Amino acid sequence: MGVTRKKAFLCIIVITFFVMACYIVMLNGGFVTSATKLSTSFRRFTSDALRNAPRPHGKRRISCTEITQIVFIKTHKTASTTTNSVIQRFGYNRSLAFALPKKGHRFDEQHSFSHRNLQYRRPPSNKSAHFNIIASHMIYNRPELEKVVPNATYITIIRSPVQRFESAFGFFKYANEVGLSESENALEEFMKEPDKHAKKVVGRKRYLLRNGMSVVLGFDHRFHDNDSAINEMIDKLDRELDLVLISDYFDESLVLLKNVLCWKLDDLLYISKIIRSKSKRYPISESVAKKILKWNKADVRLYEHFNQTFWKKVQTYGADFYKDVREYRTRLQEFQEDCGEINPKKVSSGQRVDALVMKADASAQCKLPFFSNGKFNEMLKKEAWKNYKLTKHHKLPK
């Protein structure tokens, strides 16, 4: 019994000592505070890790390498000149090799593209056996283009057929070509008998008059009303083109382009090119619009198909698409405000109006976006020649 009482007394002392020690630690912010801090830190760590972890984003790449092998097929009156200037600036800033036409800023548009029509047969340096970029007006010919820019990403741009046709009709001055320049509404008059009037047009303008987008993309102009030929063209382009931009949704298109090429937002900033004054535009009634759609059946089908694929790509892009579009537009507005100002004199050339002119105190990065395609091509030709070794295969540019 004595031993039992002794053990009990010792247990009471140990328990009392332990309780007092815990009380003292608690008063000094010891174990409880430390445990709380540890728990909070752990929660923050795991929360940050989850928040910053890569998340699925459709087919959008989490990390990627920017694409530098590019073929851009310019179509007429589709914001292709503005798009082209973006691609030209990107390539120039990275010293990429451009495949350029012999004359001017476009290739032969009465015949399919041929590598024999290049200004120079090889890149302007010994770093690469092939060119990096070709971006110009041409008639799409995949086998020949692959000889010039292998392993390229293929891009083009299209526009709602009615608006595009009206714009092209005015830009190419078809009213003068067919003797309707004195008509109150030459476009409306033309669409009364389009086949009859079209026969009066000669040269490249005739090829580009009807189904102009499809013809540039390789469609045989002899089969304007042939459903099988139209379907074959669309199926072929669907297989071969990596991205078809739509100028009706231009900023959205450039955000898609950024994703496909793995570029940065700043690579896609632009100054709008070749804007017509409103007084030079033809009014289009509903009946005239229907006639335009019927006469340009191939372009209509082309637009309908790639309009659908465009929005599928938007869906695939993921939930951040419209957030990225807003961010891009904010950056674009800042860029245009920093670089340009409204042209007070509305300086025009023919039927064109330059909406913005470069500010006198604009930074160096503002200069290139104001270049015309023609001026850019001439600069690229001169830059290329500086890097060439003179051989019998090359001739000096004029």
C-alpha positions in Angstrom: 0.0 0.0 0.0 2.8 2.3 0.8 4.4 1.7 -2.6 1.1 2.4 -4.4 0.7 5.7 -2.6 4.2 6.7 -3.4 3.6 6.0 -7.2 0.4 7.9 -7.1 2.1 10.9 -5.5 4.8 10.9 -8.1 2.3 10.8 -11.0 0.5 13.8 -9.5 3.7 15.7 -9.3 4.6 14.9 -13.0 1.1 15.8 -14.3 1.1 19.0 -12.3 4.6 19.9 -13.7 3.5 19.2 -17.3 0.3 21.3 -17.0 2.2 24.2 -15.6 4.9 24.0 -18.3 2.2 24.0 -21.1 0.5 26.9 -19.5 3.7 28.9 -19.4 4.4 28.1 -23.1 0.9 29.2 -24.1 1.3 32.5 -22.2 4.5 33.2 -24.2 2.9 32.4 -27.6 4.7 29.1 -27.9 3.4 25.9 -29.3 -0.1 27.1 -30.2 1.1 30.2 -32.0 3.9 28.3 -33.8 1.5 25.5 -34.9 -1.0 28.1 -36.2 1.7 29.9 -38.2 3.0 26.6 -39.6 -0.6 25.6 -40.6 -1.2 29.0 -42.2 2.1 29.0 -44.1 1.4 25.5 -45.4 -2.1 26.6 -46.7 -0.6 29.6 -48.4 2.1 27.5 -50.0 -0.3 24.9 -51.4 -2.7 27.6 -52.5 0.0 29.5 -54.4 1.3 26.3 -55.9 -2.1 25.4 -57.2 -2.8 28.9 -58.4 0.5 29.2 -60.3 0.5 25.7 -61.7 0.0 25.3 -65.5 -3.6 24.7 -66.3 -5.2 23.1 -69.3 -5.9 25.8 -72.0 -7.4 24.0 -74.9 -4.6 23.3 -77.4 -2.8 26.5 -76.3 0.8 25.8 -75.6 2.1 26.5 -72.1 5.6 27.0 -73.5 6.6 27.1 -77.1 9.1 28.4 -79.6 8.2 31.3 -81.9 7.5 30.2 -85.5 9.8 31.8 -88.1 9.0 29.8 -91.2 5.9 31.5 -92.6 4.0 31.7 -95.8 1.4 34.4 -95.9 -0.9 34.5 -99.0 -2.2 38.0 -99.4 -5.8 38.4 -100.6 -7.1 41.7 -101.9 -9.1 44.1 -99.8 -9.2 42.0 -96.7 -6.8 43.9 -94.3 -4.0 41.8 -95.8 -1.7 44.8 -96.2 -1.9 45.6 -92.5 -1.4 41.9 -91.7 1.5 41.8 -94.0 3.2 44.7 -92.4 3.0 42.9 -89.0 4.7 39.8 -90.5 7.3 42.0 -92.3 8.2 43.8 -89.1 8.5 40.6 -87.2 10.9 39.1 -89.7 12.9 42.3 -90.2 13.5 42.7 -86.4 14.8 39.1 -86.3 17.0 39.4 -89.4 15.0 36.6 -91.2 15.4 35.9 -94.9 12.5 37.1 -97.1 11.6 35.6 -100.5 10.8 38.7 -102.6 9.2 39.2 -106.1 11.4 40.5 -108.9 9.3 43.6 -109.4 7.3 45.7 -107.0 5.7 44.1 -104.0 3.7 41.3 -105.6 4.2 38.2 -107.7 2.5 37.4 -111.0 -1.3 37.1 -110.3 -2.2 35.7 -113.7 -0.3 32.5 -113.1 0.4 30.2 -110.2 3.3 31.1 -108.0 6.7 29.8 -109.2 10.0 29.8 -107.4 11.5 31.1 -110.6 9.9 34.5 -110.0 12.0 35.3 -107.0 14.2 38.3 -107.0 17.0 36.2 -105.6 17.3 32.4 -105.9 18.8 31.9 -102.4 18.8 33.6 -99.0 21.0 36.6 -98.5 23.5 34.8 -96.3 25.1 31.3 -95.9 23.3 30.7 -92.6 20.4 28.9 -94.2 19.8 27.1 -97.5 16.1 28.3 -97.5 14.1 31.4 -97.0 12.2 32.0 -93.8 9.3 34.1 -94.9 7.3 34.8 -98.0 4.5 37.3 -97.6 3.0 38.9 -100.7 0.3 38.9 -103.3 0.5 35.7 -105.3 -1.5 32.8 -106.6 -1.3 30.0 -104.1 0.8 27.0 -105.3 1.8 24.7 -102.4 4.5 22.6 -104.2 6.3 25.6 -105.4 6.1 27.5 -102.1 7.5 24.5 -100.3 10.6 24.8 -102.4 11.1 28.3 -101.2 10.0 28.1 -97.5 10.0 24.5 -96.3 8.3 23.4 -93.1 6.3 26.6 -93.1 3.1 27.6 -91.3 0.6 28.7 -93.9 -1.7 31.7 -93.3 -4.1 33.8 -95.2 -7.0 36.2 -94.5 -10.5 36.5 -96.0 -13.4 38.9 -95.6 -17.2 38.9 -95.9 -17.8 38.5 -99.7 -20.2 41.4 -100.2 -18.0 44.0 -98.3 -14.8 42.7 -100.0 -16.3 42.8 -103.5 -17.5 46.4 -103.0 -14.1 47.4 -101.7 -12.3 45.7 -104.6 -14.6 47.1 -107.1 -13.7 50.6 -105.9 -10.0 50.0 -105.3 -9.3 48.5 -108.8 -11.5 51.2 -110.4 -13.6 48.6 -112.3 -16.1 51.3 -113.1 -13.5 52.9 -115.4 -12.6 49.5 -116.8 -16.1 48.7 -118.0 -17.2 52.2 -118.9 -19.5 52.9 -116.0 -17.6 55.7 -114.3 -20.4 58.2 -115.1 -23.1 56.0 -113.5 -24.7 57.2 -110.3 -24.0 53.8 -108.8 -21.5 52.0 -111.0 -21.6 48.9 -108.7 -25.3 48.5 -108.9 -25.2 49.0 -112.7 -22.4 46.5 -113.0 -24.4 43.8 -111.1 -27.3 44.0 -113.6 -25.2 42.2 -116.2 -21.9 41.2 -114.5 -20.8 38.6 -117.0 -21.2 41.0 -119.9 -19.3 43.8 -118.1 -16.5 41.4 -116.9 -15.5 40.6 -120.4 -14.3 44.2 -120.9 -11.7 43.8 -118.1 -8.2 42.7 -119.1 -5.1 41.5 -117.4 -4.8 40.5 -113.8 -7.8 42.6 -112.9 -10.1 40.3 -114.8 -8.8 37.2 -112.9 -9.4 39.0 -109.6 -12.8 40.4 -110.4 -15.0 37.4 -109.7 -14.4 35.1 -106.6 -11.2 37.1 -106.0 -10.3 35.5 -102.8 -10.7 31.9 -104.1 -8.7 32.7 -107.2 -5.8 34.0 -105.2 -6.0 30.8 -103.1 -5.6 28.6 -106.2 -9.1 28.2 -107.5 -9.4 27.8 -111.3 -11.3 30.8 -112.6 -12.9 28.7 -115.3 -15.1 26.9 -112.8 -16.9 29.7 -111.0 -20.2 27.9 -111.0 -18.9 24.3 -110.6 -19.9 23.0 -107.2 -17.5 20.0 -107.3 -14.6 22.3 -108.1 -15.6 24.6 -105.2 -15.8 21.7 -102.8 -12.5 20.4 -103.9 -10.8 23.8 -103.4 -12.2 24.1 -99.9 -11.3 20.6 -98.8 -7.7 21.2 -100.1 -7.3 24.5 -98.3 -8.8 23.1 -95.1 -6.0 20.4 -95.2 -3.2 22.7 -96.2 -3.7 26.0 -94.4 -2.8 26.3 -90.7 -4.8 29.5 -90.0 -7.3 31.5 -92.0 -7.8 35.0 -90.5 -11.0 36.9 -90.9 -10.7 40.6 -91.3 -14.3 41.2 -90.0 -12.8 40.0 -86.6 -9.4 41.4 -87.1 -8.2 41.8 -83.5 -9.5 38.4 -82.6 -7.7 37.0 -85.6 -4.4 38.4 -84.5 -4.8 36.9 -81.1 -5.3 33.5 -82.7 -2.2 34.3 -84.9 -0.2 35.0 -81.7 -1.2 31.6 -80.3 -0.4 29.7 -83.5 2.9 31.4 -84.1 3.8 31.6 -80.4 4.5 35.4 -80.7 4.2 38.1 -78.2 1.4 40.8 -78.2 3.9 43.5 -79.1 4.8 41.6 -82.3 1.2 42.1 -83.5 0.8 45.8 -83.0 -0.1 47.7 -86.2 -1.1 50.9 -87.9 -4.1 50.5 -90.3 -3.2 50.7 -93.9 -5.1 51.8 -97.0 -8.4 53.1 -95.6 -10.8 54.6 -98.1 -12.7 57.7 -97.4 -16.5 57.1 -96.9 -17.3 59.3 -99.9 -15.6 56.7 -102.1 -17.7 53.8 -101.0 -20.7 52.4 -103.0 -24.0 52.0 -101.2 -25.3 48.4 -101.4 -29.0 47.6 -101.4 -30.3 44.2 -100.3 -31.0 43.2 -103.9 -27.5 44.1 -105.0 -26.0 42.2 -102.1 -27.9 39.1 -103.2 -26.5 39.4 -106.7 -23.0 39.8 -105.4 -23.3 36.7 -103.3 -24.8 34.7 -106.2 -22.1 35.8 -108.7 -19.3 35.1 -106.1 -20.5 31.6 -105.1 -17.0 30.2 -104.5 -16.0 33.1 -102.2 -19.3 32.7 -100.3 -18.7 29.0 -99.7 -15.0 29.7 -98.8 -16.0 32.3 -96.3 -18.8 30.2 -94.8 -16.5 27.3 -94.2 -13.6 29.1 -92.7 -15.8 31.3 -90.6 -17.0 28.1 -88.9 -13.4 26.8 -88.5 -12.4 30.2 -87.1 -14.8 30.0 -84.2 -13.9 26.4 -83.6 -10.3 27.6 -83.1 -11.6 30.3 -80.7 -13.4 27.7 -78.7 -10.2 25.5 -78.7 -8.1 28.5 -77.6 -9.8 28.3 -74.2 -11.5 30.5 -71.6 -8.8 33.2 -71.7 -9.4 34.1 -75.3 -11.6 37.2 -74.8 -9.4 38.3 -71.8 -6.4 38.2 -74.2 -8.4 40.1 -76.9 -9.1 42.9 -74.3 -5.5 43.0 -73.2 -4.4 43.2 -76.9 -6.8 46.0 -77.7 -5.6 48.0 -74.7 -2.0 47.6 -75.7 -2.8 48.4 -79.3 -4.6 51.6 -78.3 -1.6 52.7 -76.2 0.7 51.9 -79.1 -1.3 53.9 -81.6 -1.6 56.8 -79.3 2.1 56.8 -78.6 3.1 56.6 -82.2 0.4 58.3 -84.3 -2.0 61.1 -84.5 -5.0 61.9 -86.7 -3.9 63.3 -90.0 -5.3 66.9 -89.8 -5.1 67.4 -93.6 -6.6 63.9 -94.3 -3.8 63.5 -96.9 -5.2 61.2 -99.6 -3.7 59.4 -102.5 -6.3 58.4 -105.1 -9.0 56.7 -103.1 -6.9 56.1 -100.0 -6.9 58.0 -96.8 -4.1 57.8 -94.2 -6.0 57.7 -90.9 -2.9 58.2 -88.8 0.4 59.8 -89.4 3.5 59.3 -87.2 4.2 61.8 -84.5 7.3 63.9 -84.9 8.6 62.8 -81.5 7.6 59.1 -81.9 10.1 56.5 -80.7 12.2 54.4 -83.1 9.8 51.4 -82.7 7.0 53.4 -84.3 8.8 53.9 -87.6 8.4 50.4 -89.2 4.6 50.1 -88.7 4.1 53.2 -90.9 6.0 51.7 -93.8 4.0 50.8 -96.9 4.4 47.2 -98.2 6.1 48.6 -101.3 8.6 50.6 -99.3 9.2 47.7 -96.9 10.0 45.4 -99.8 12.4 47.8 -101.4 14.2 48.1 -98.0 14.3 44.3 -97.7 15.8 44.0 -101.2 18.5 46.5 -100.4 19.3 44.8 -97.1 19.4 41.5 -98.8 21.8 42.7 -101.5 24.2 44.0 -98.8 24.6 40.4 -97.6 25.0 38.8 -101.0 28.2 37.6 -102.5 28.2 38.8 -106.1 27.9 35.8 -108.5 26.7 35.2 -112.0 23.4 33.9 -110.6 22.5 37.3 -109.2 22.0 40.7 -110.7 22.1 44.0 -108.9 18.7 45.4 -108.0 17.7 48.6 -109.8 
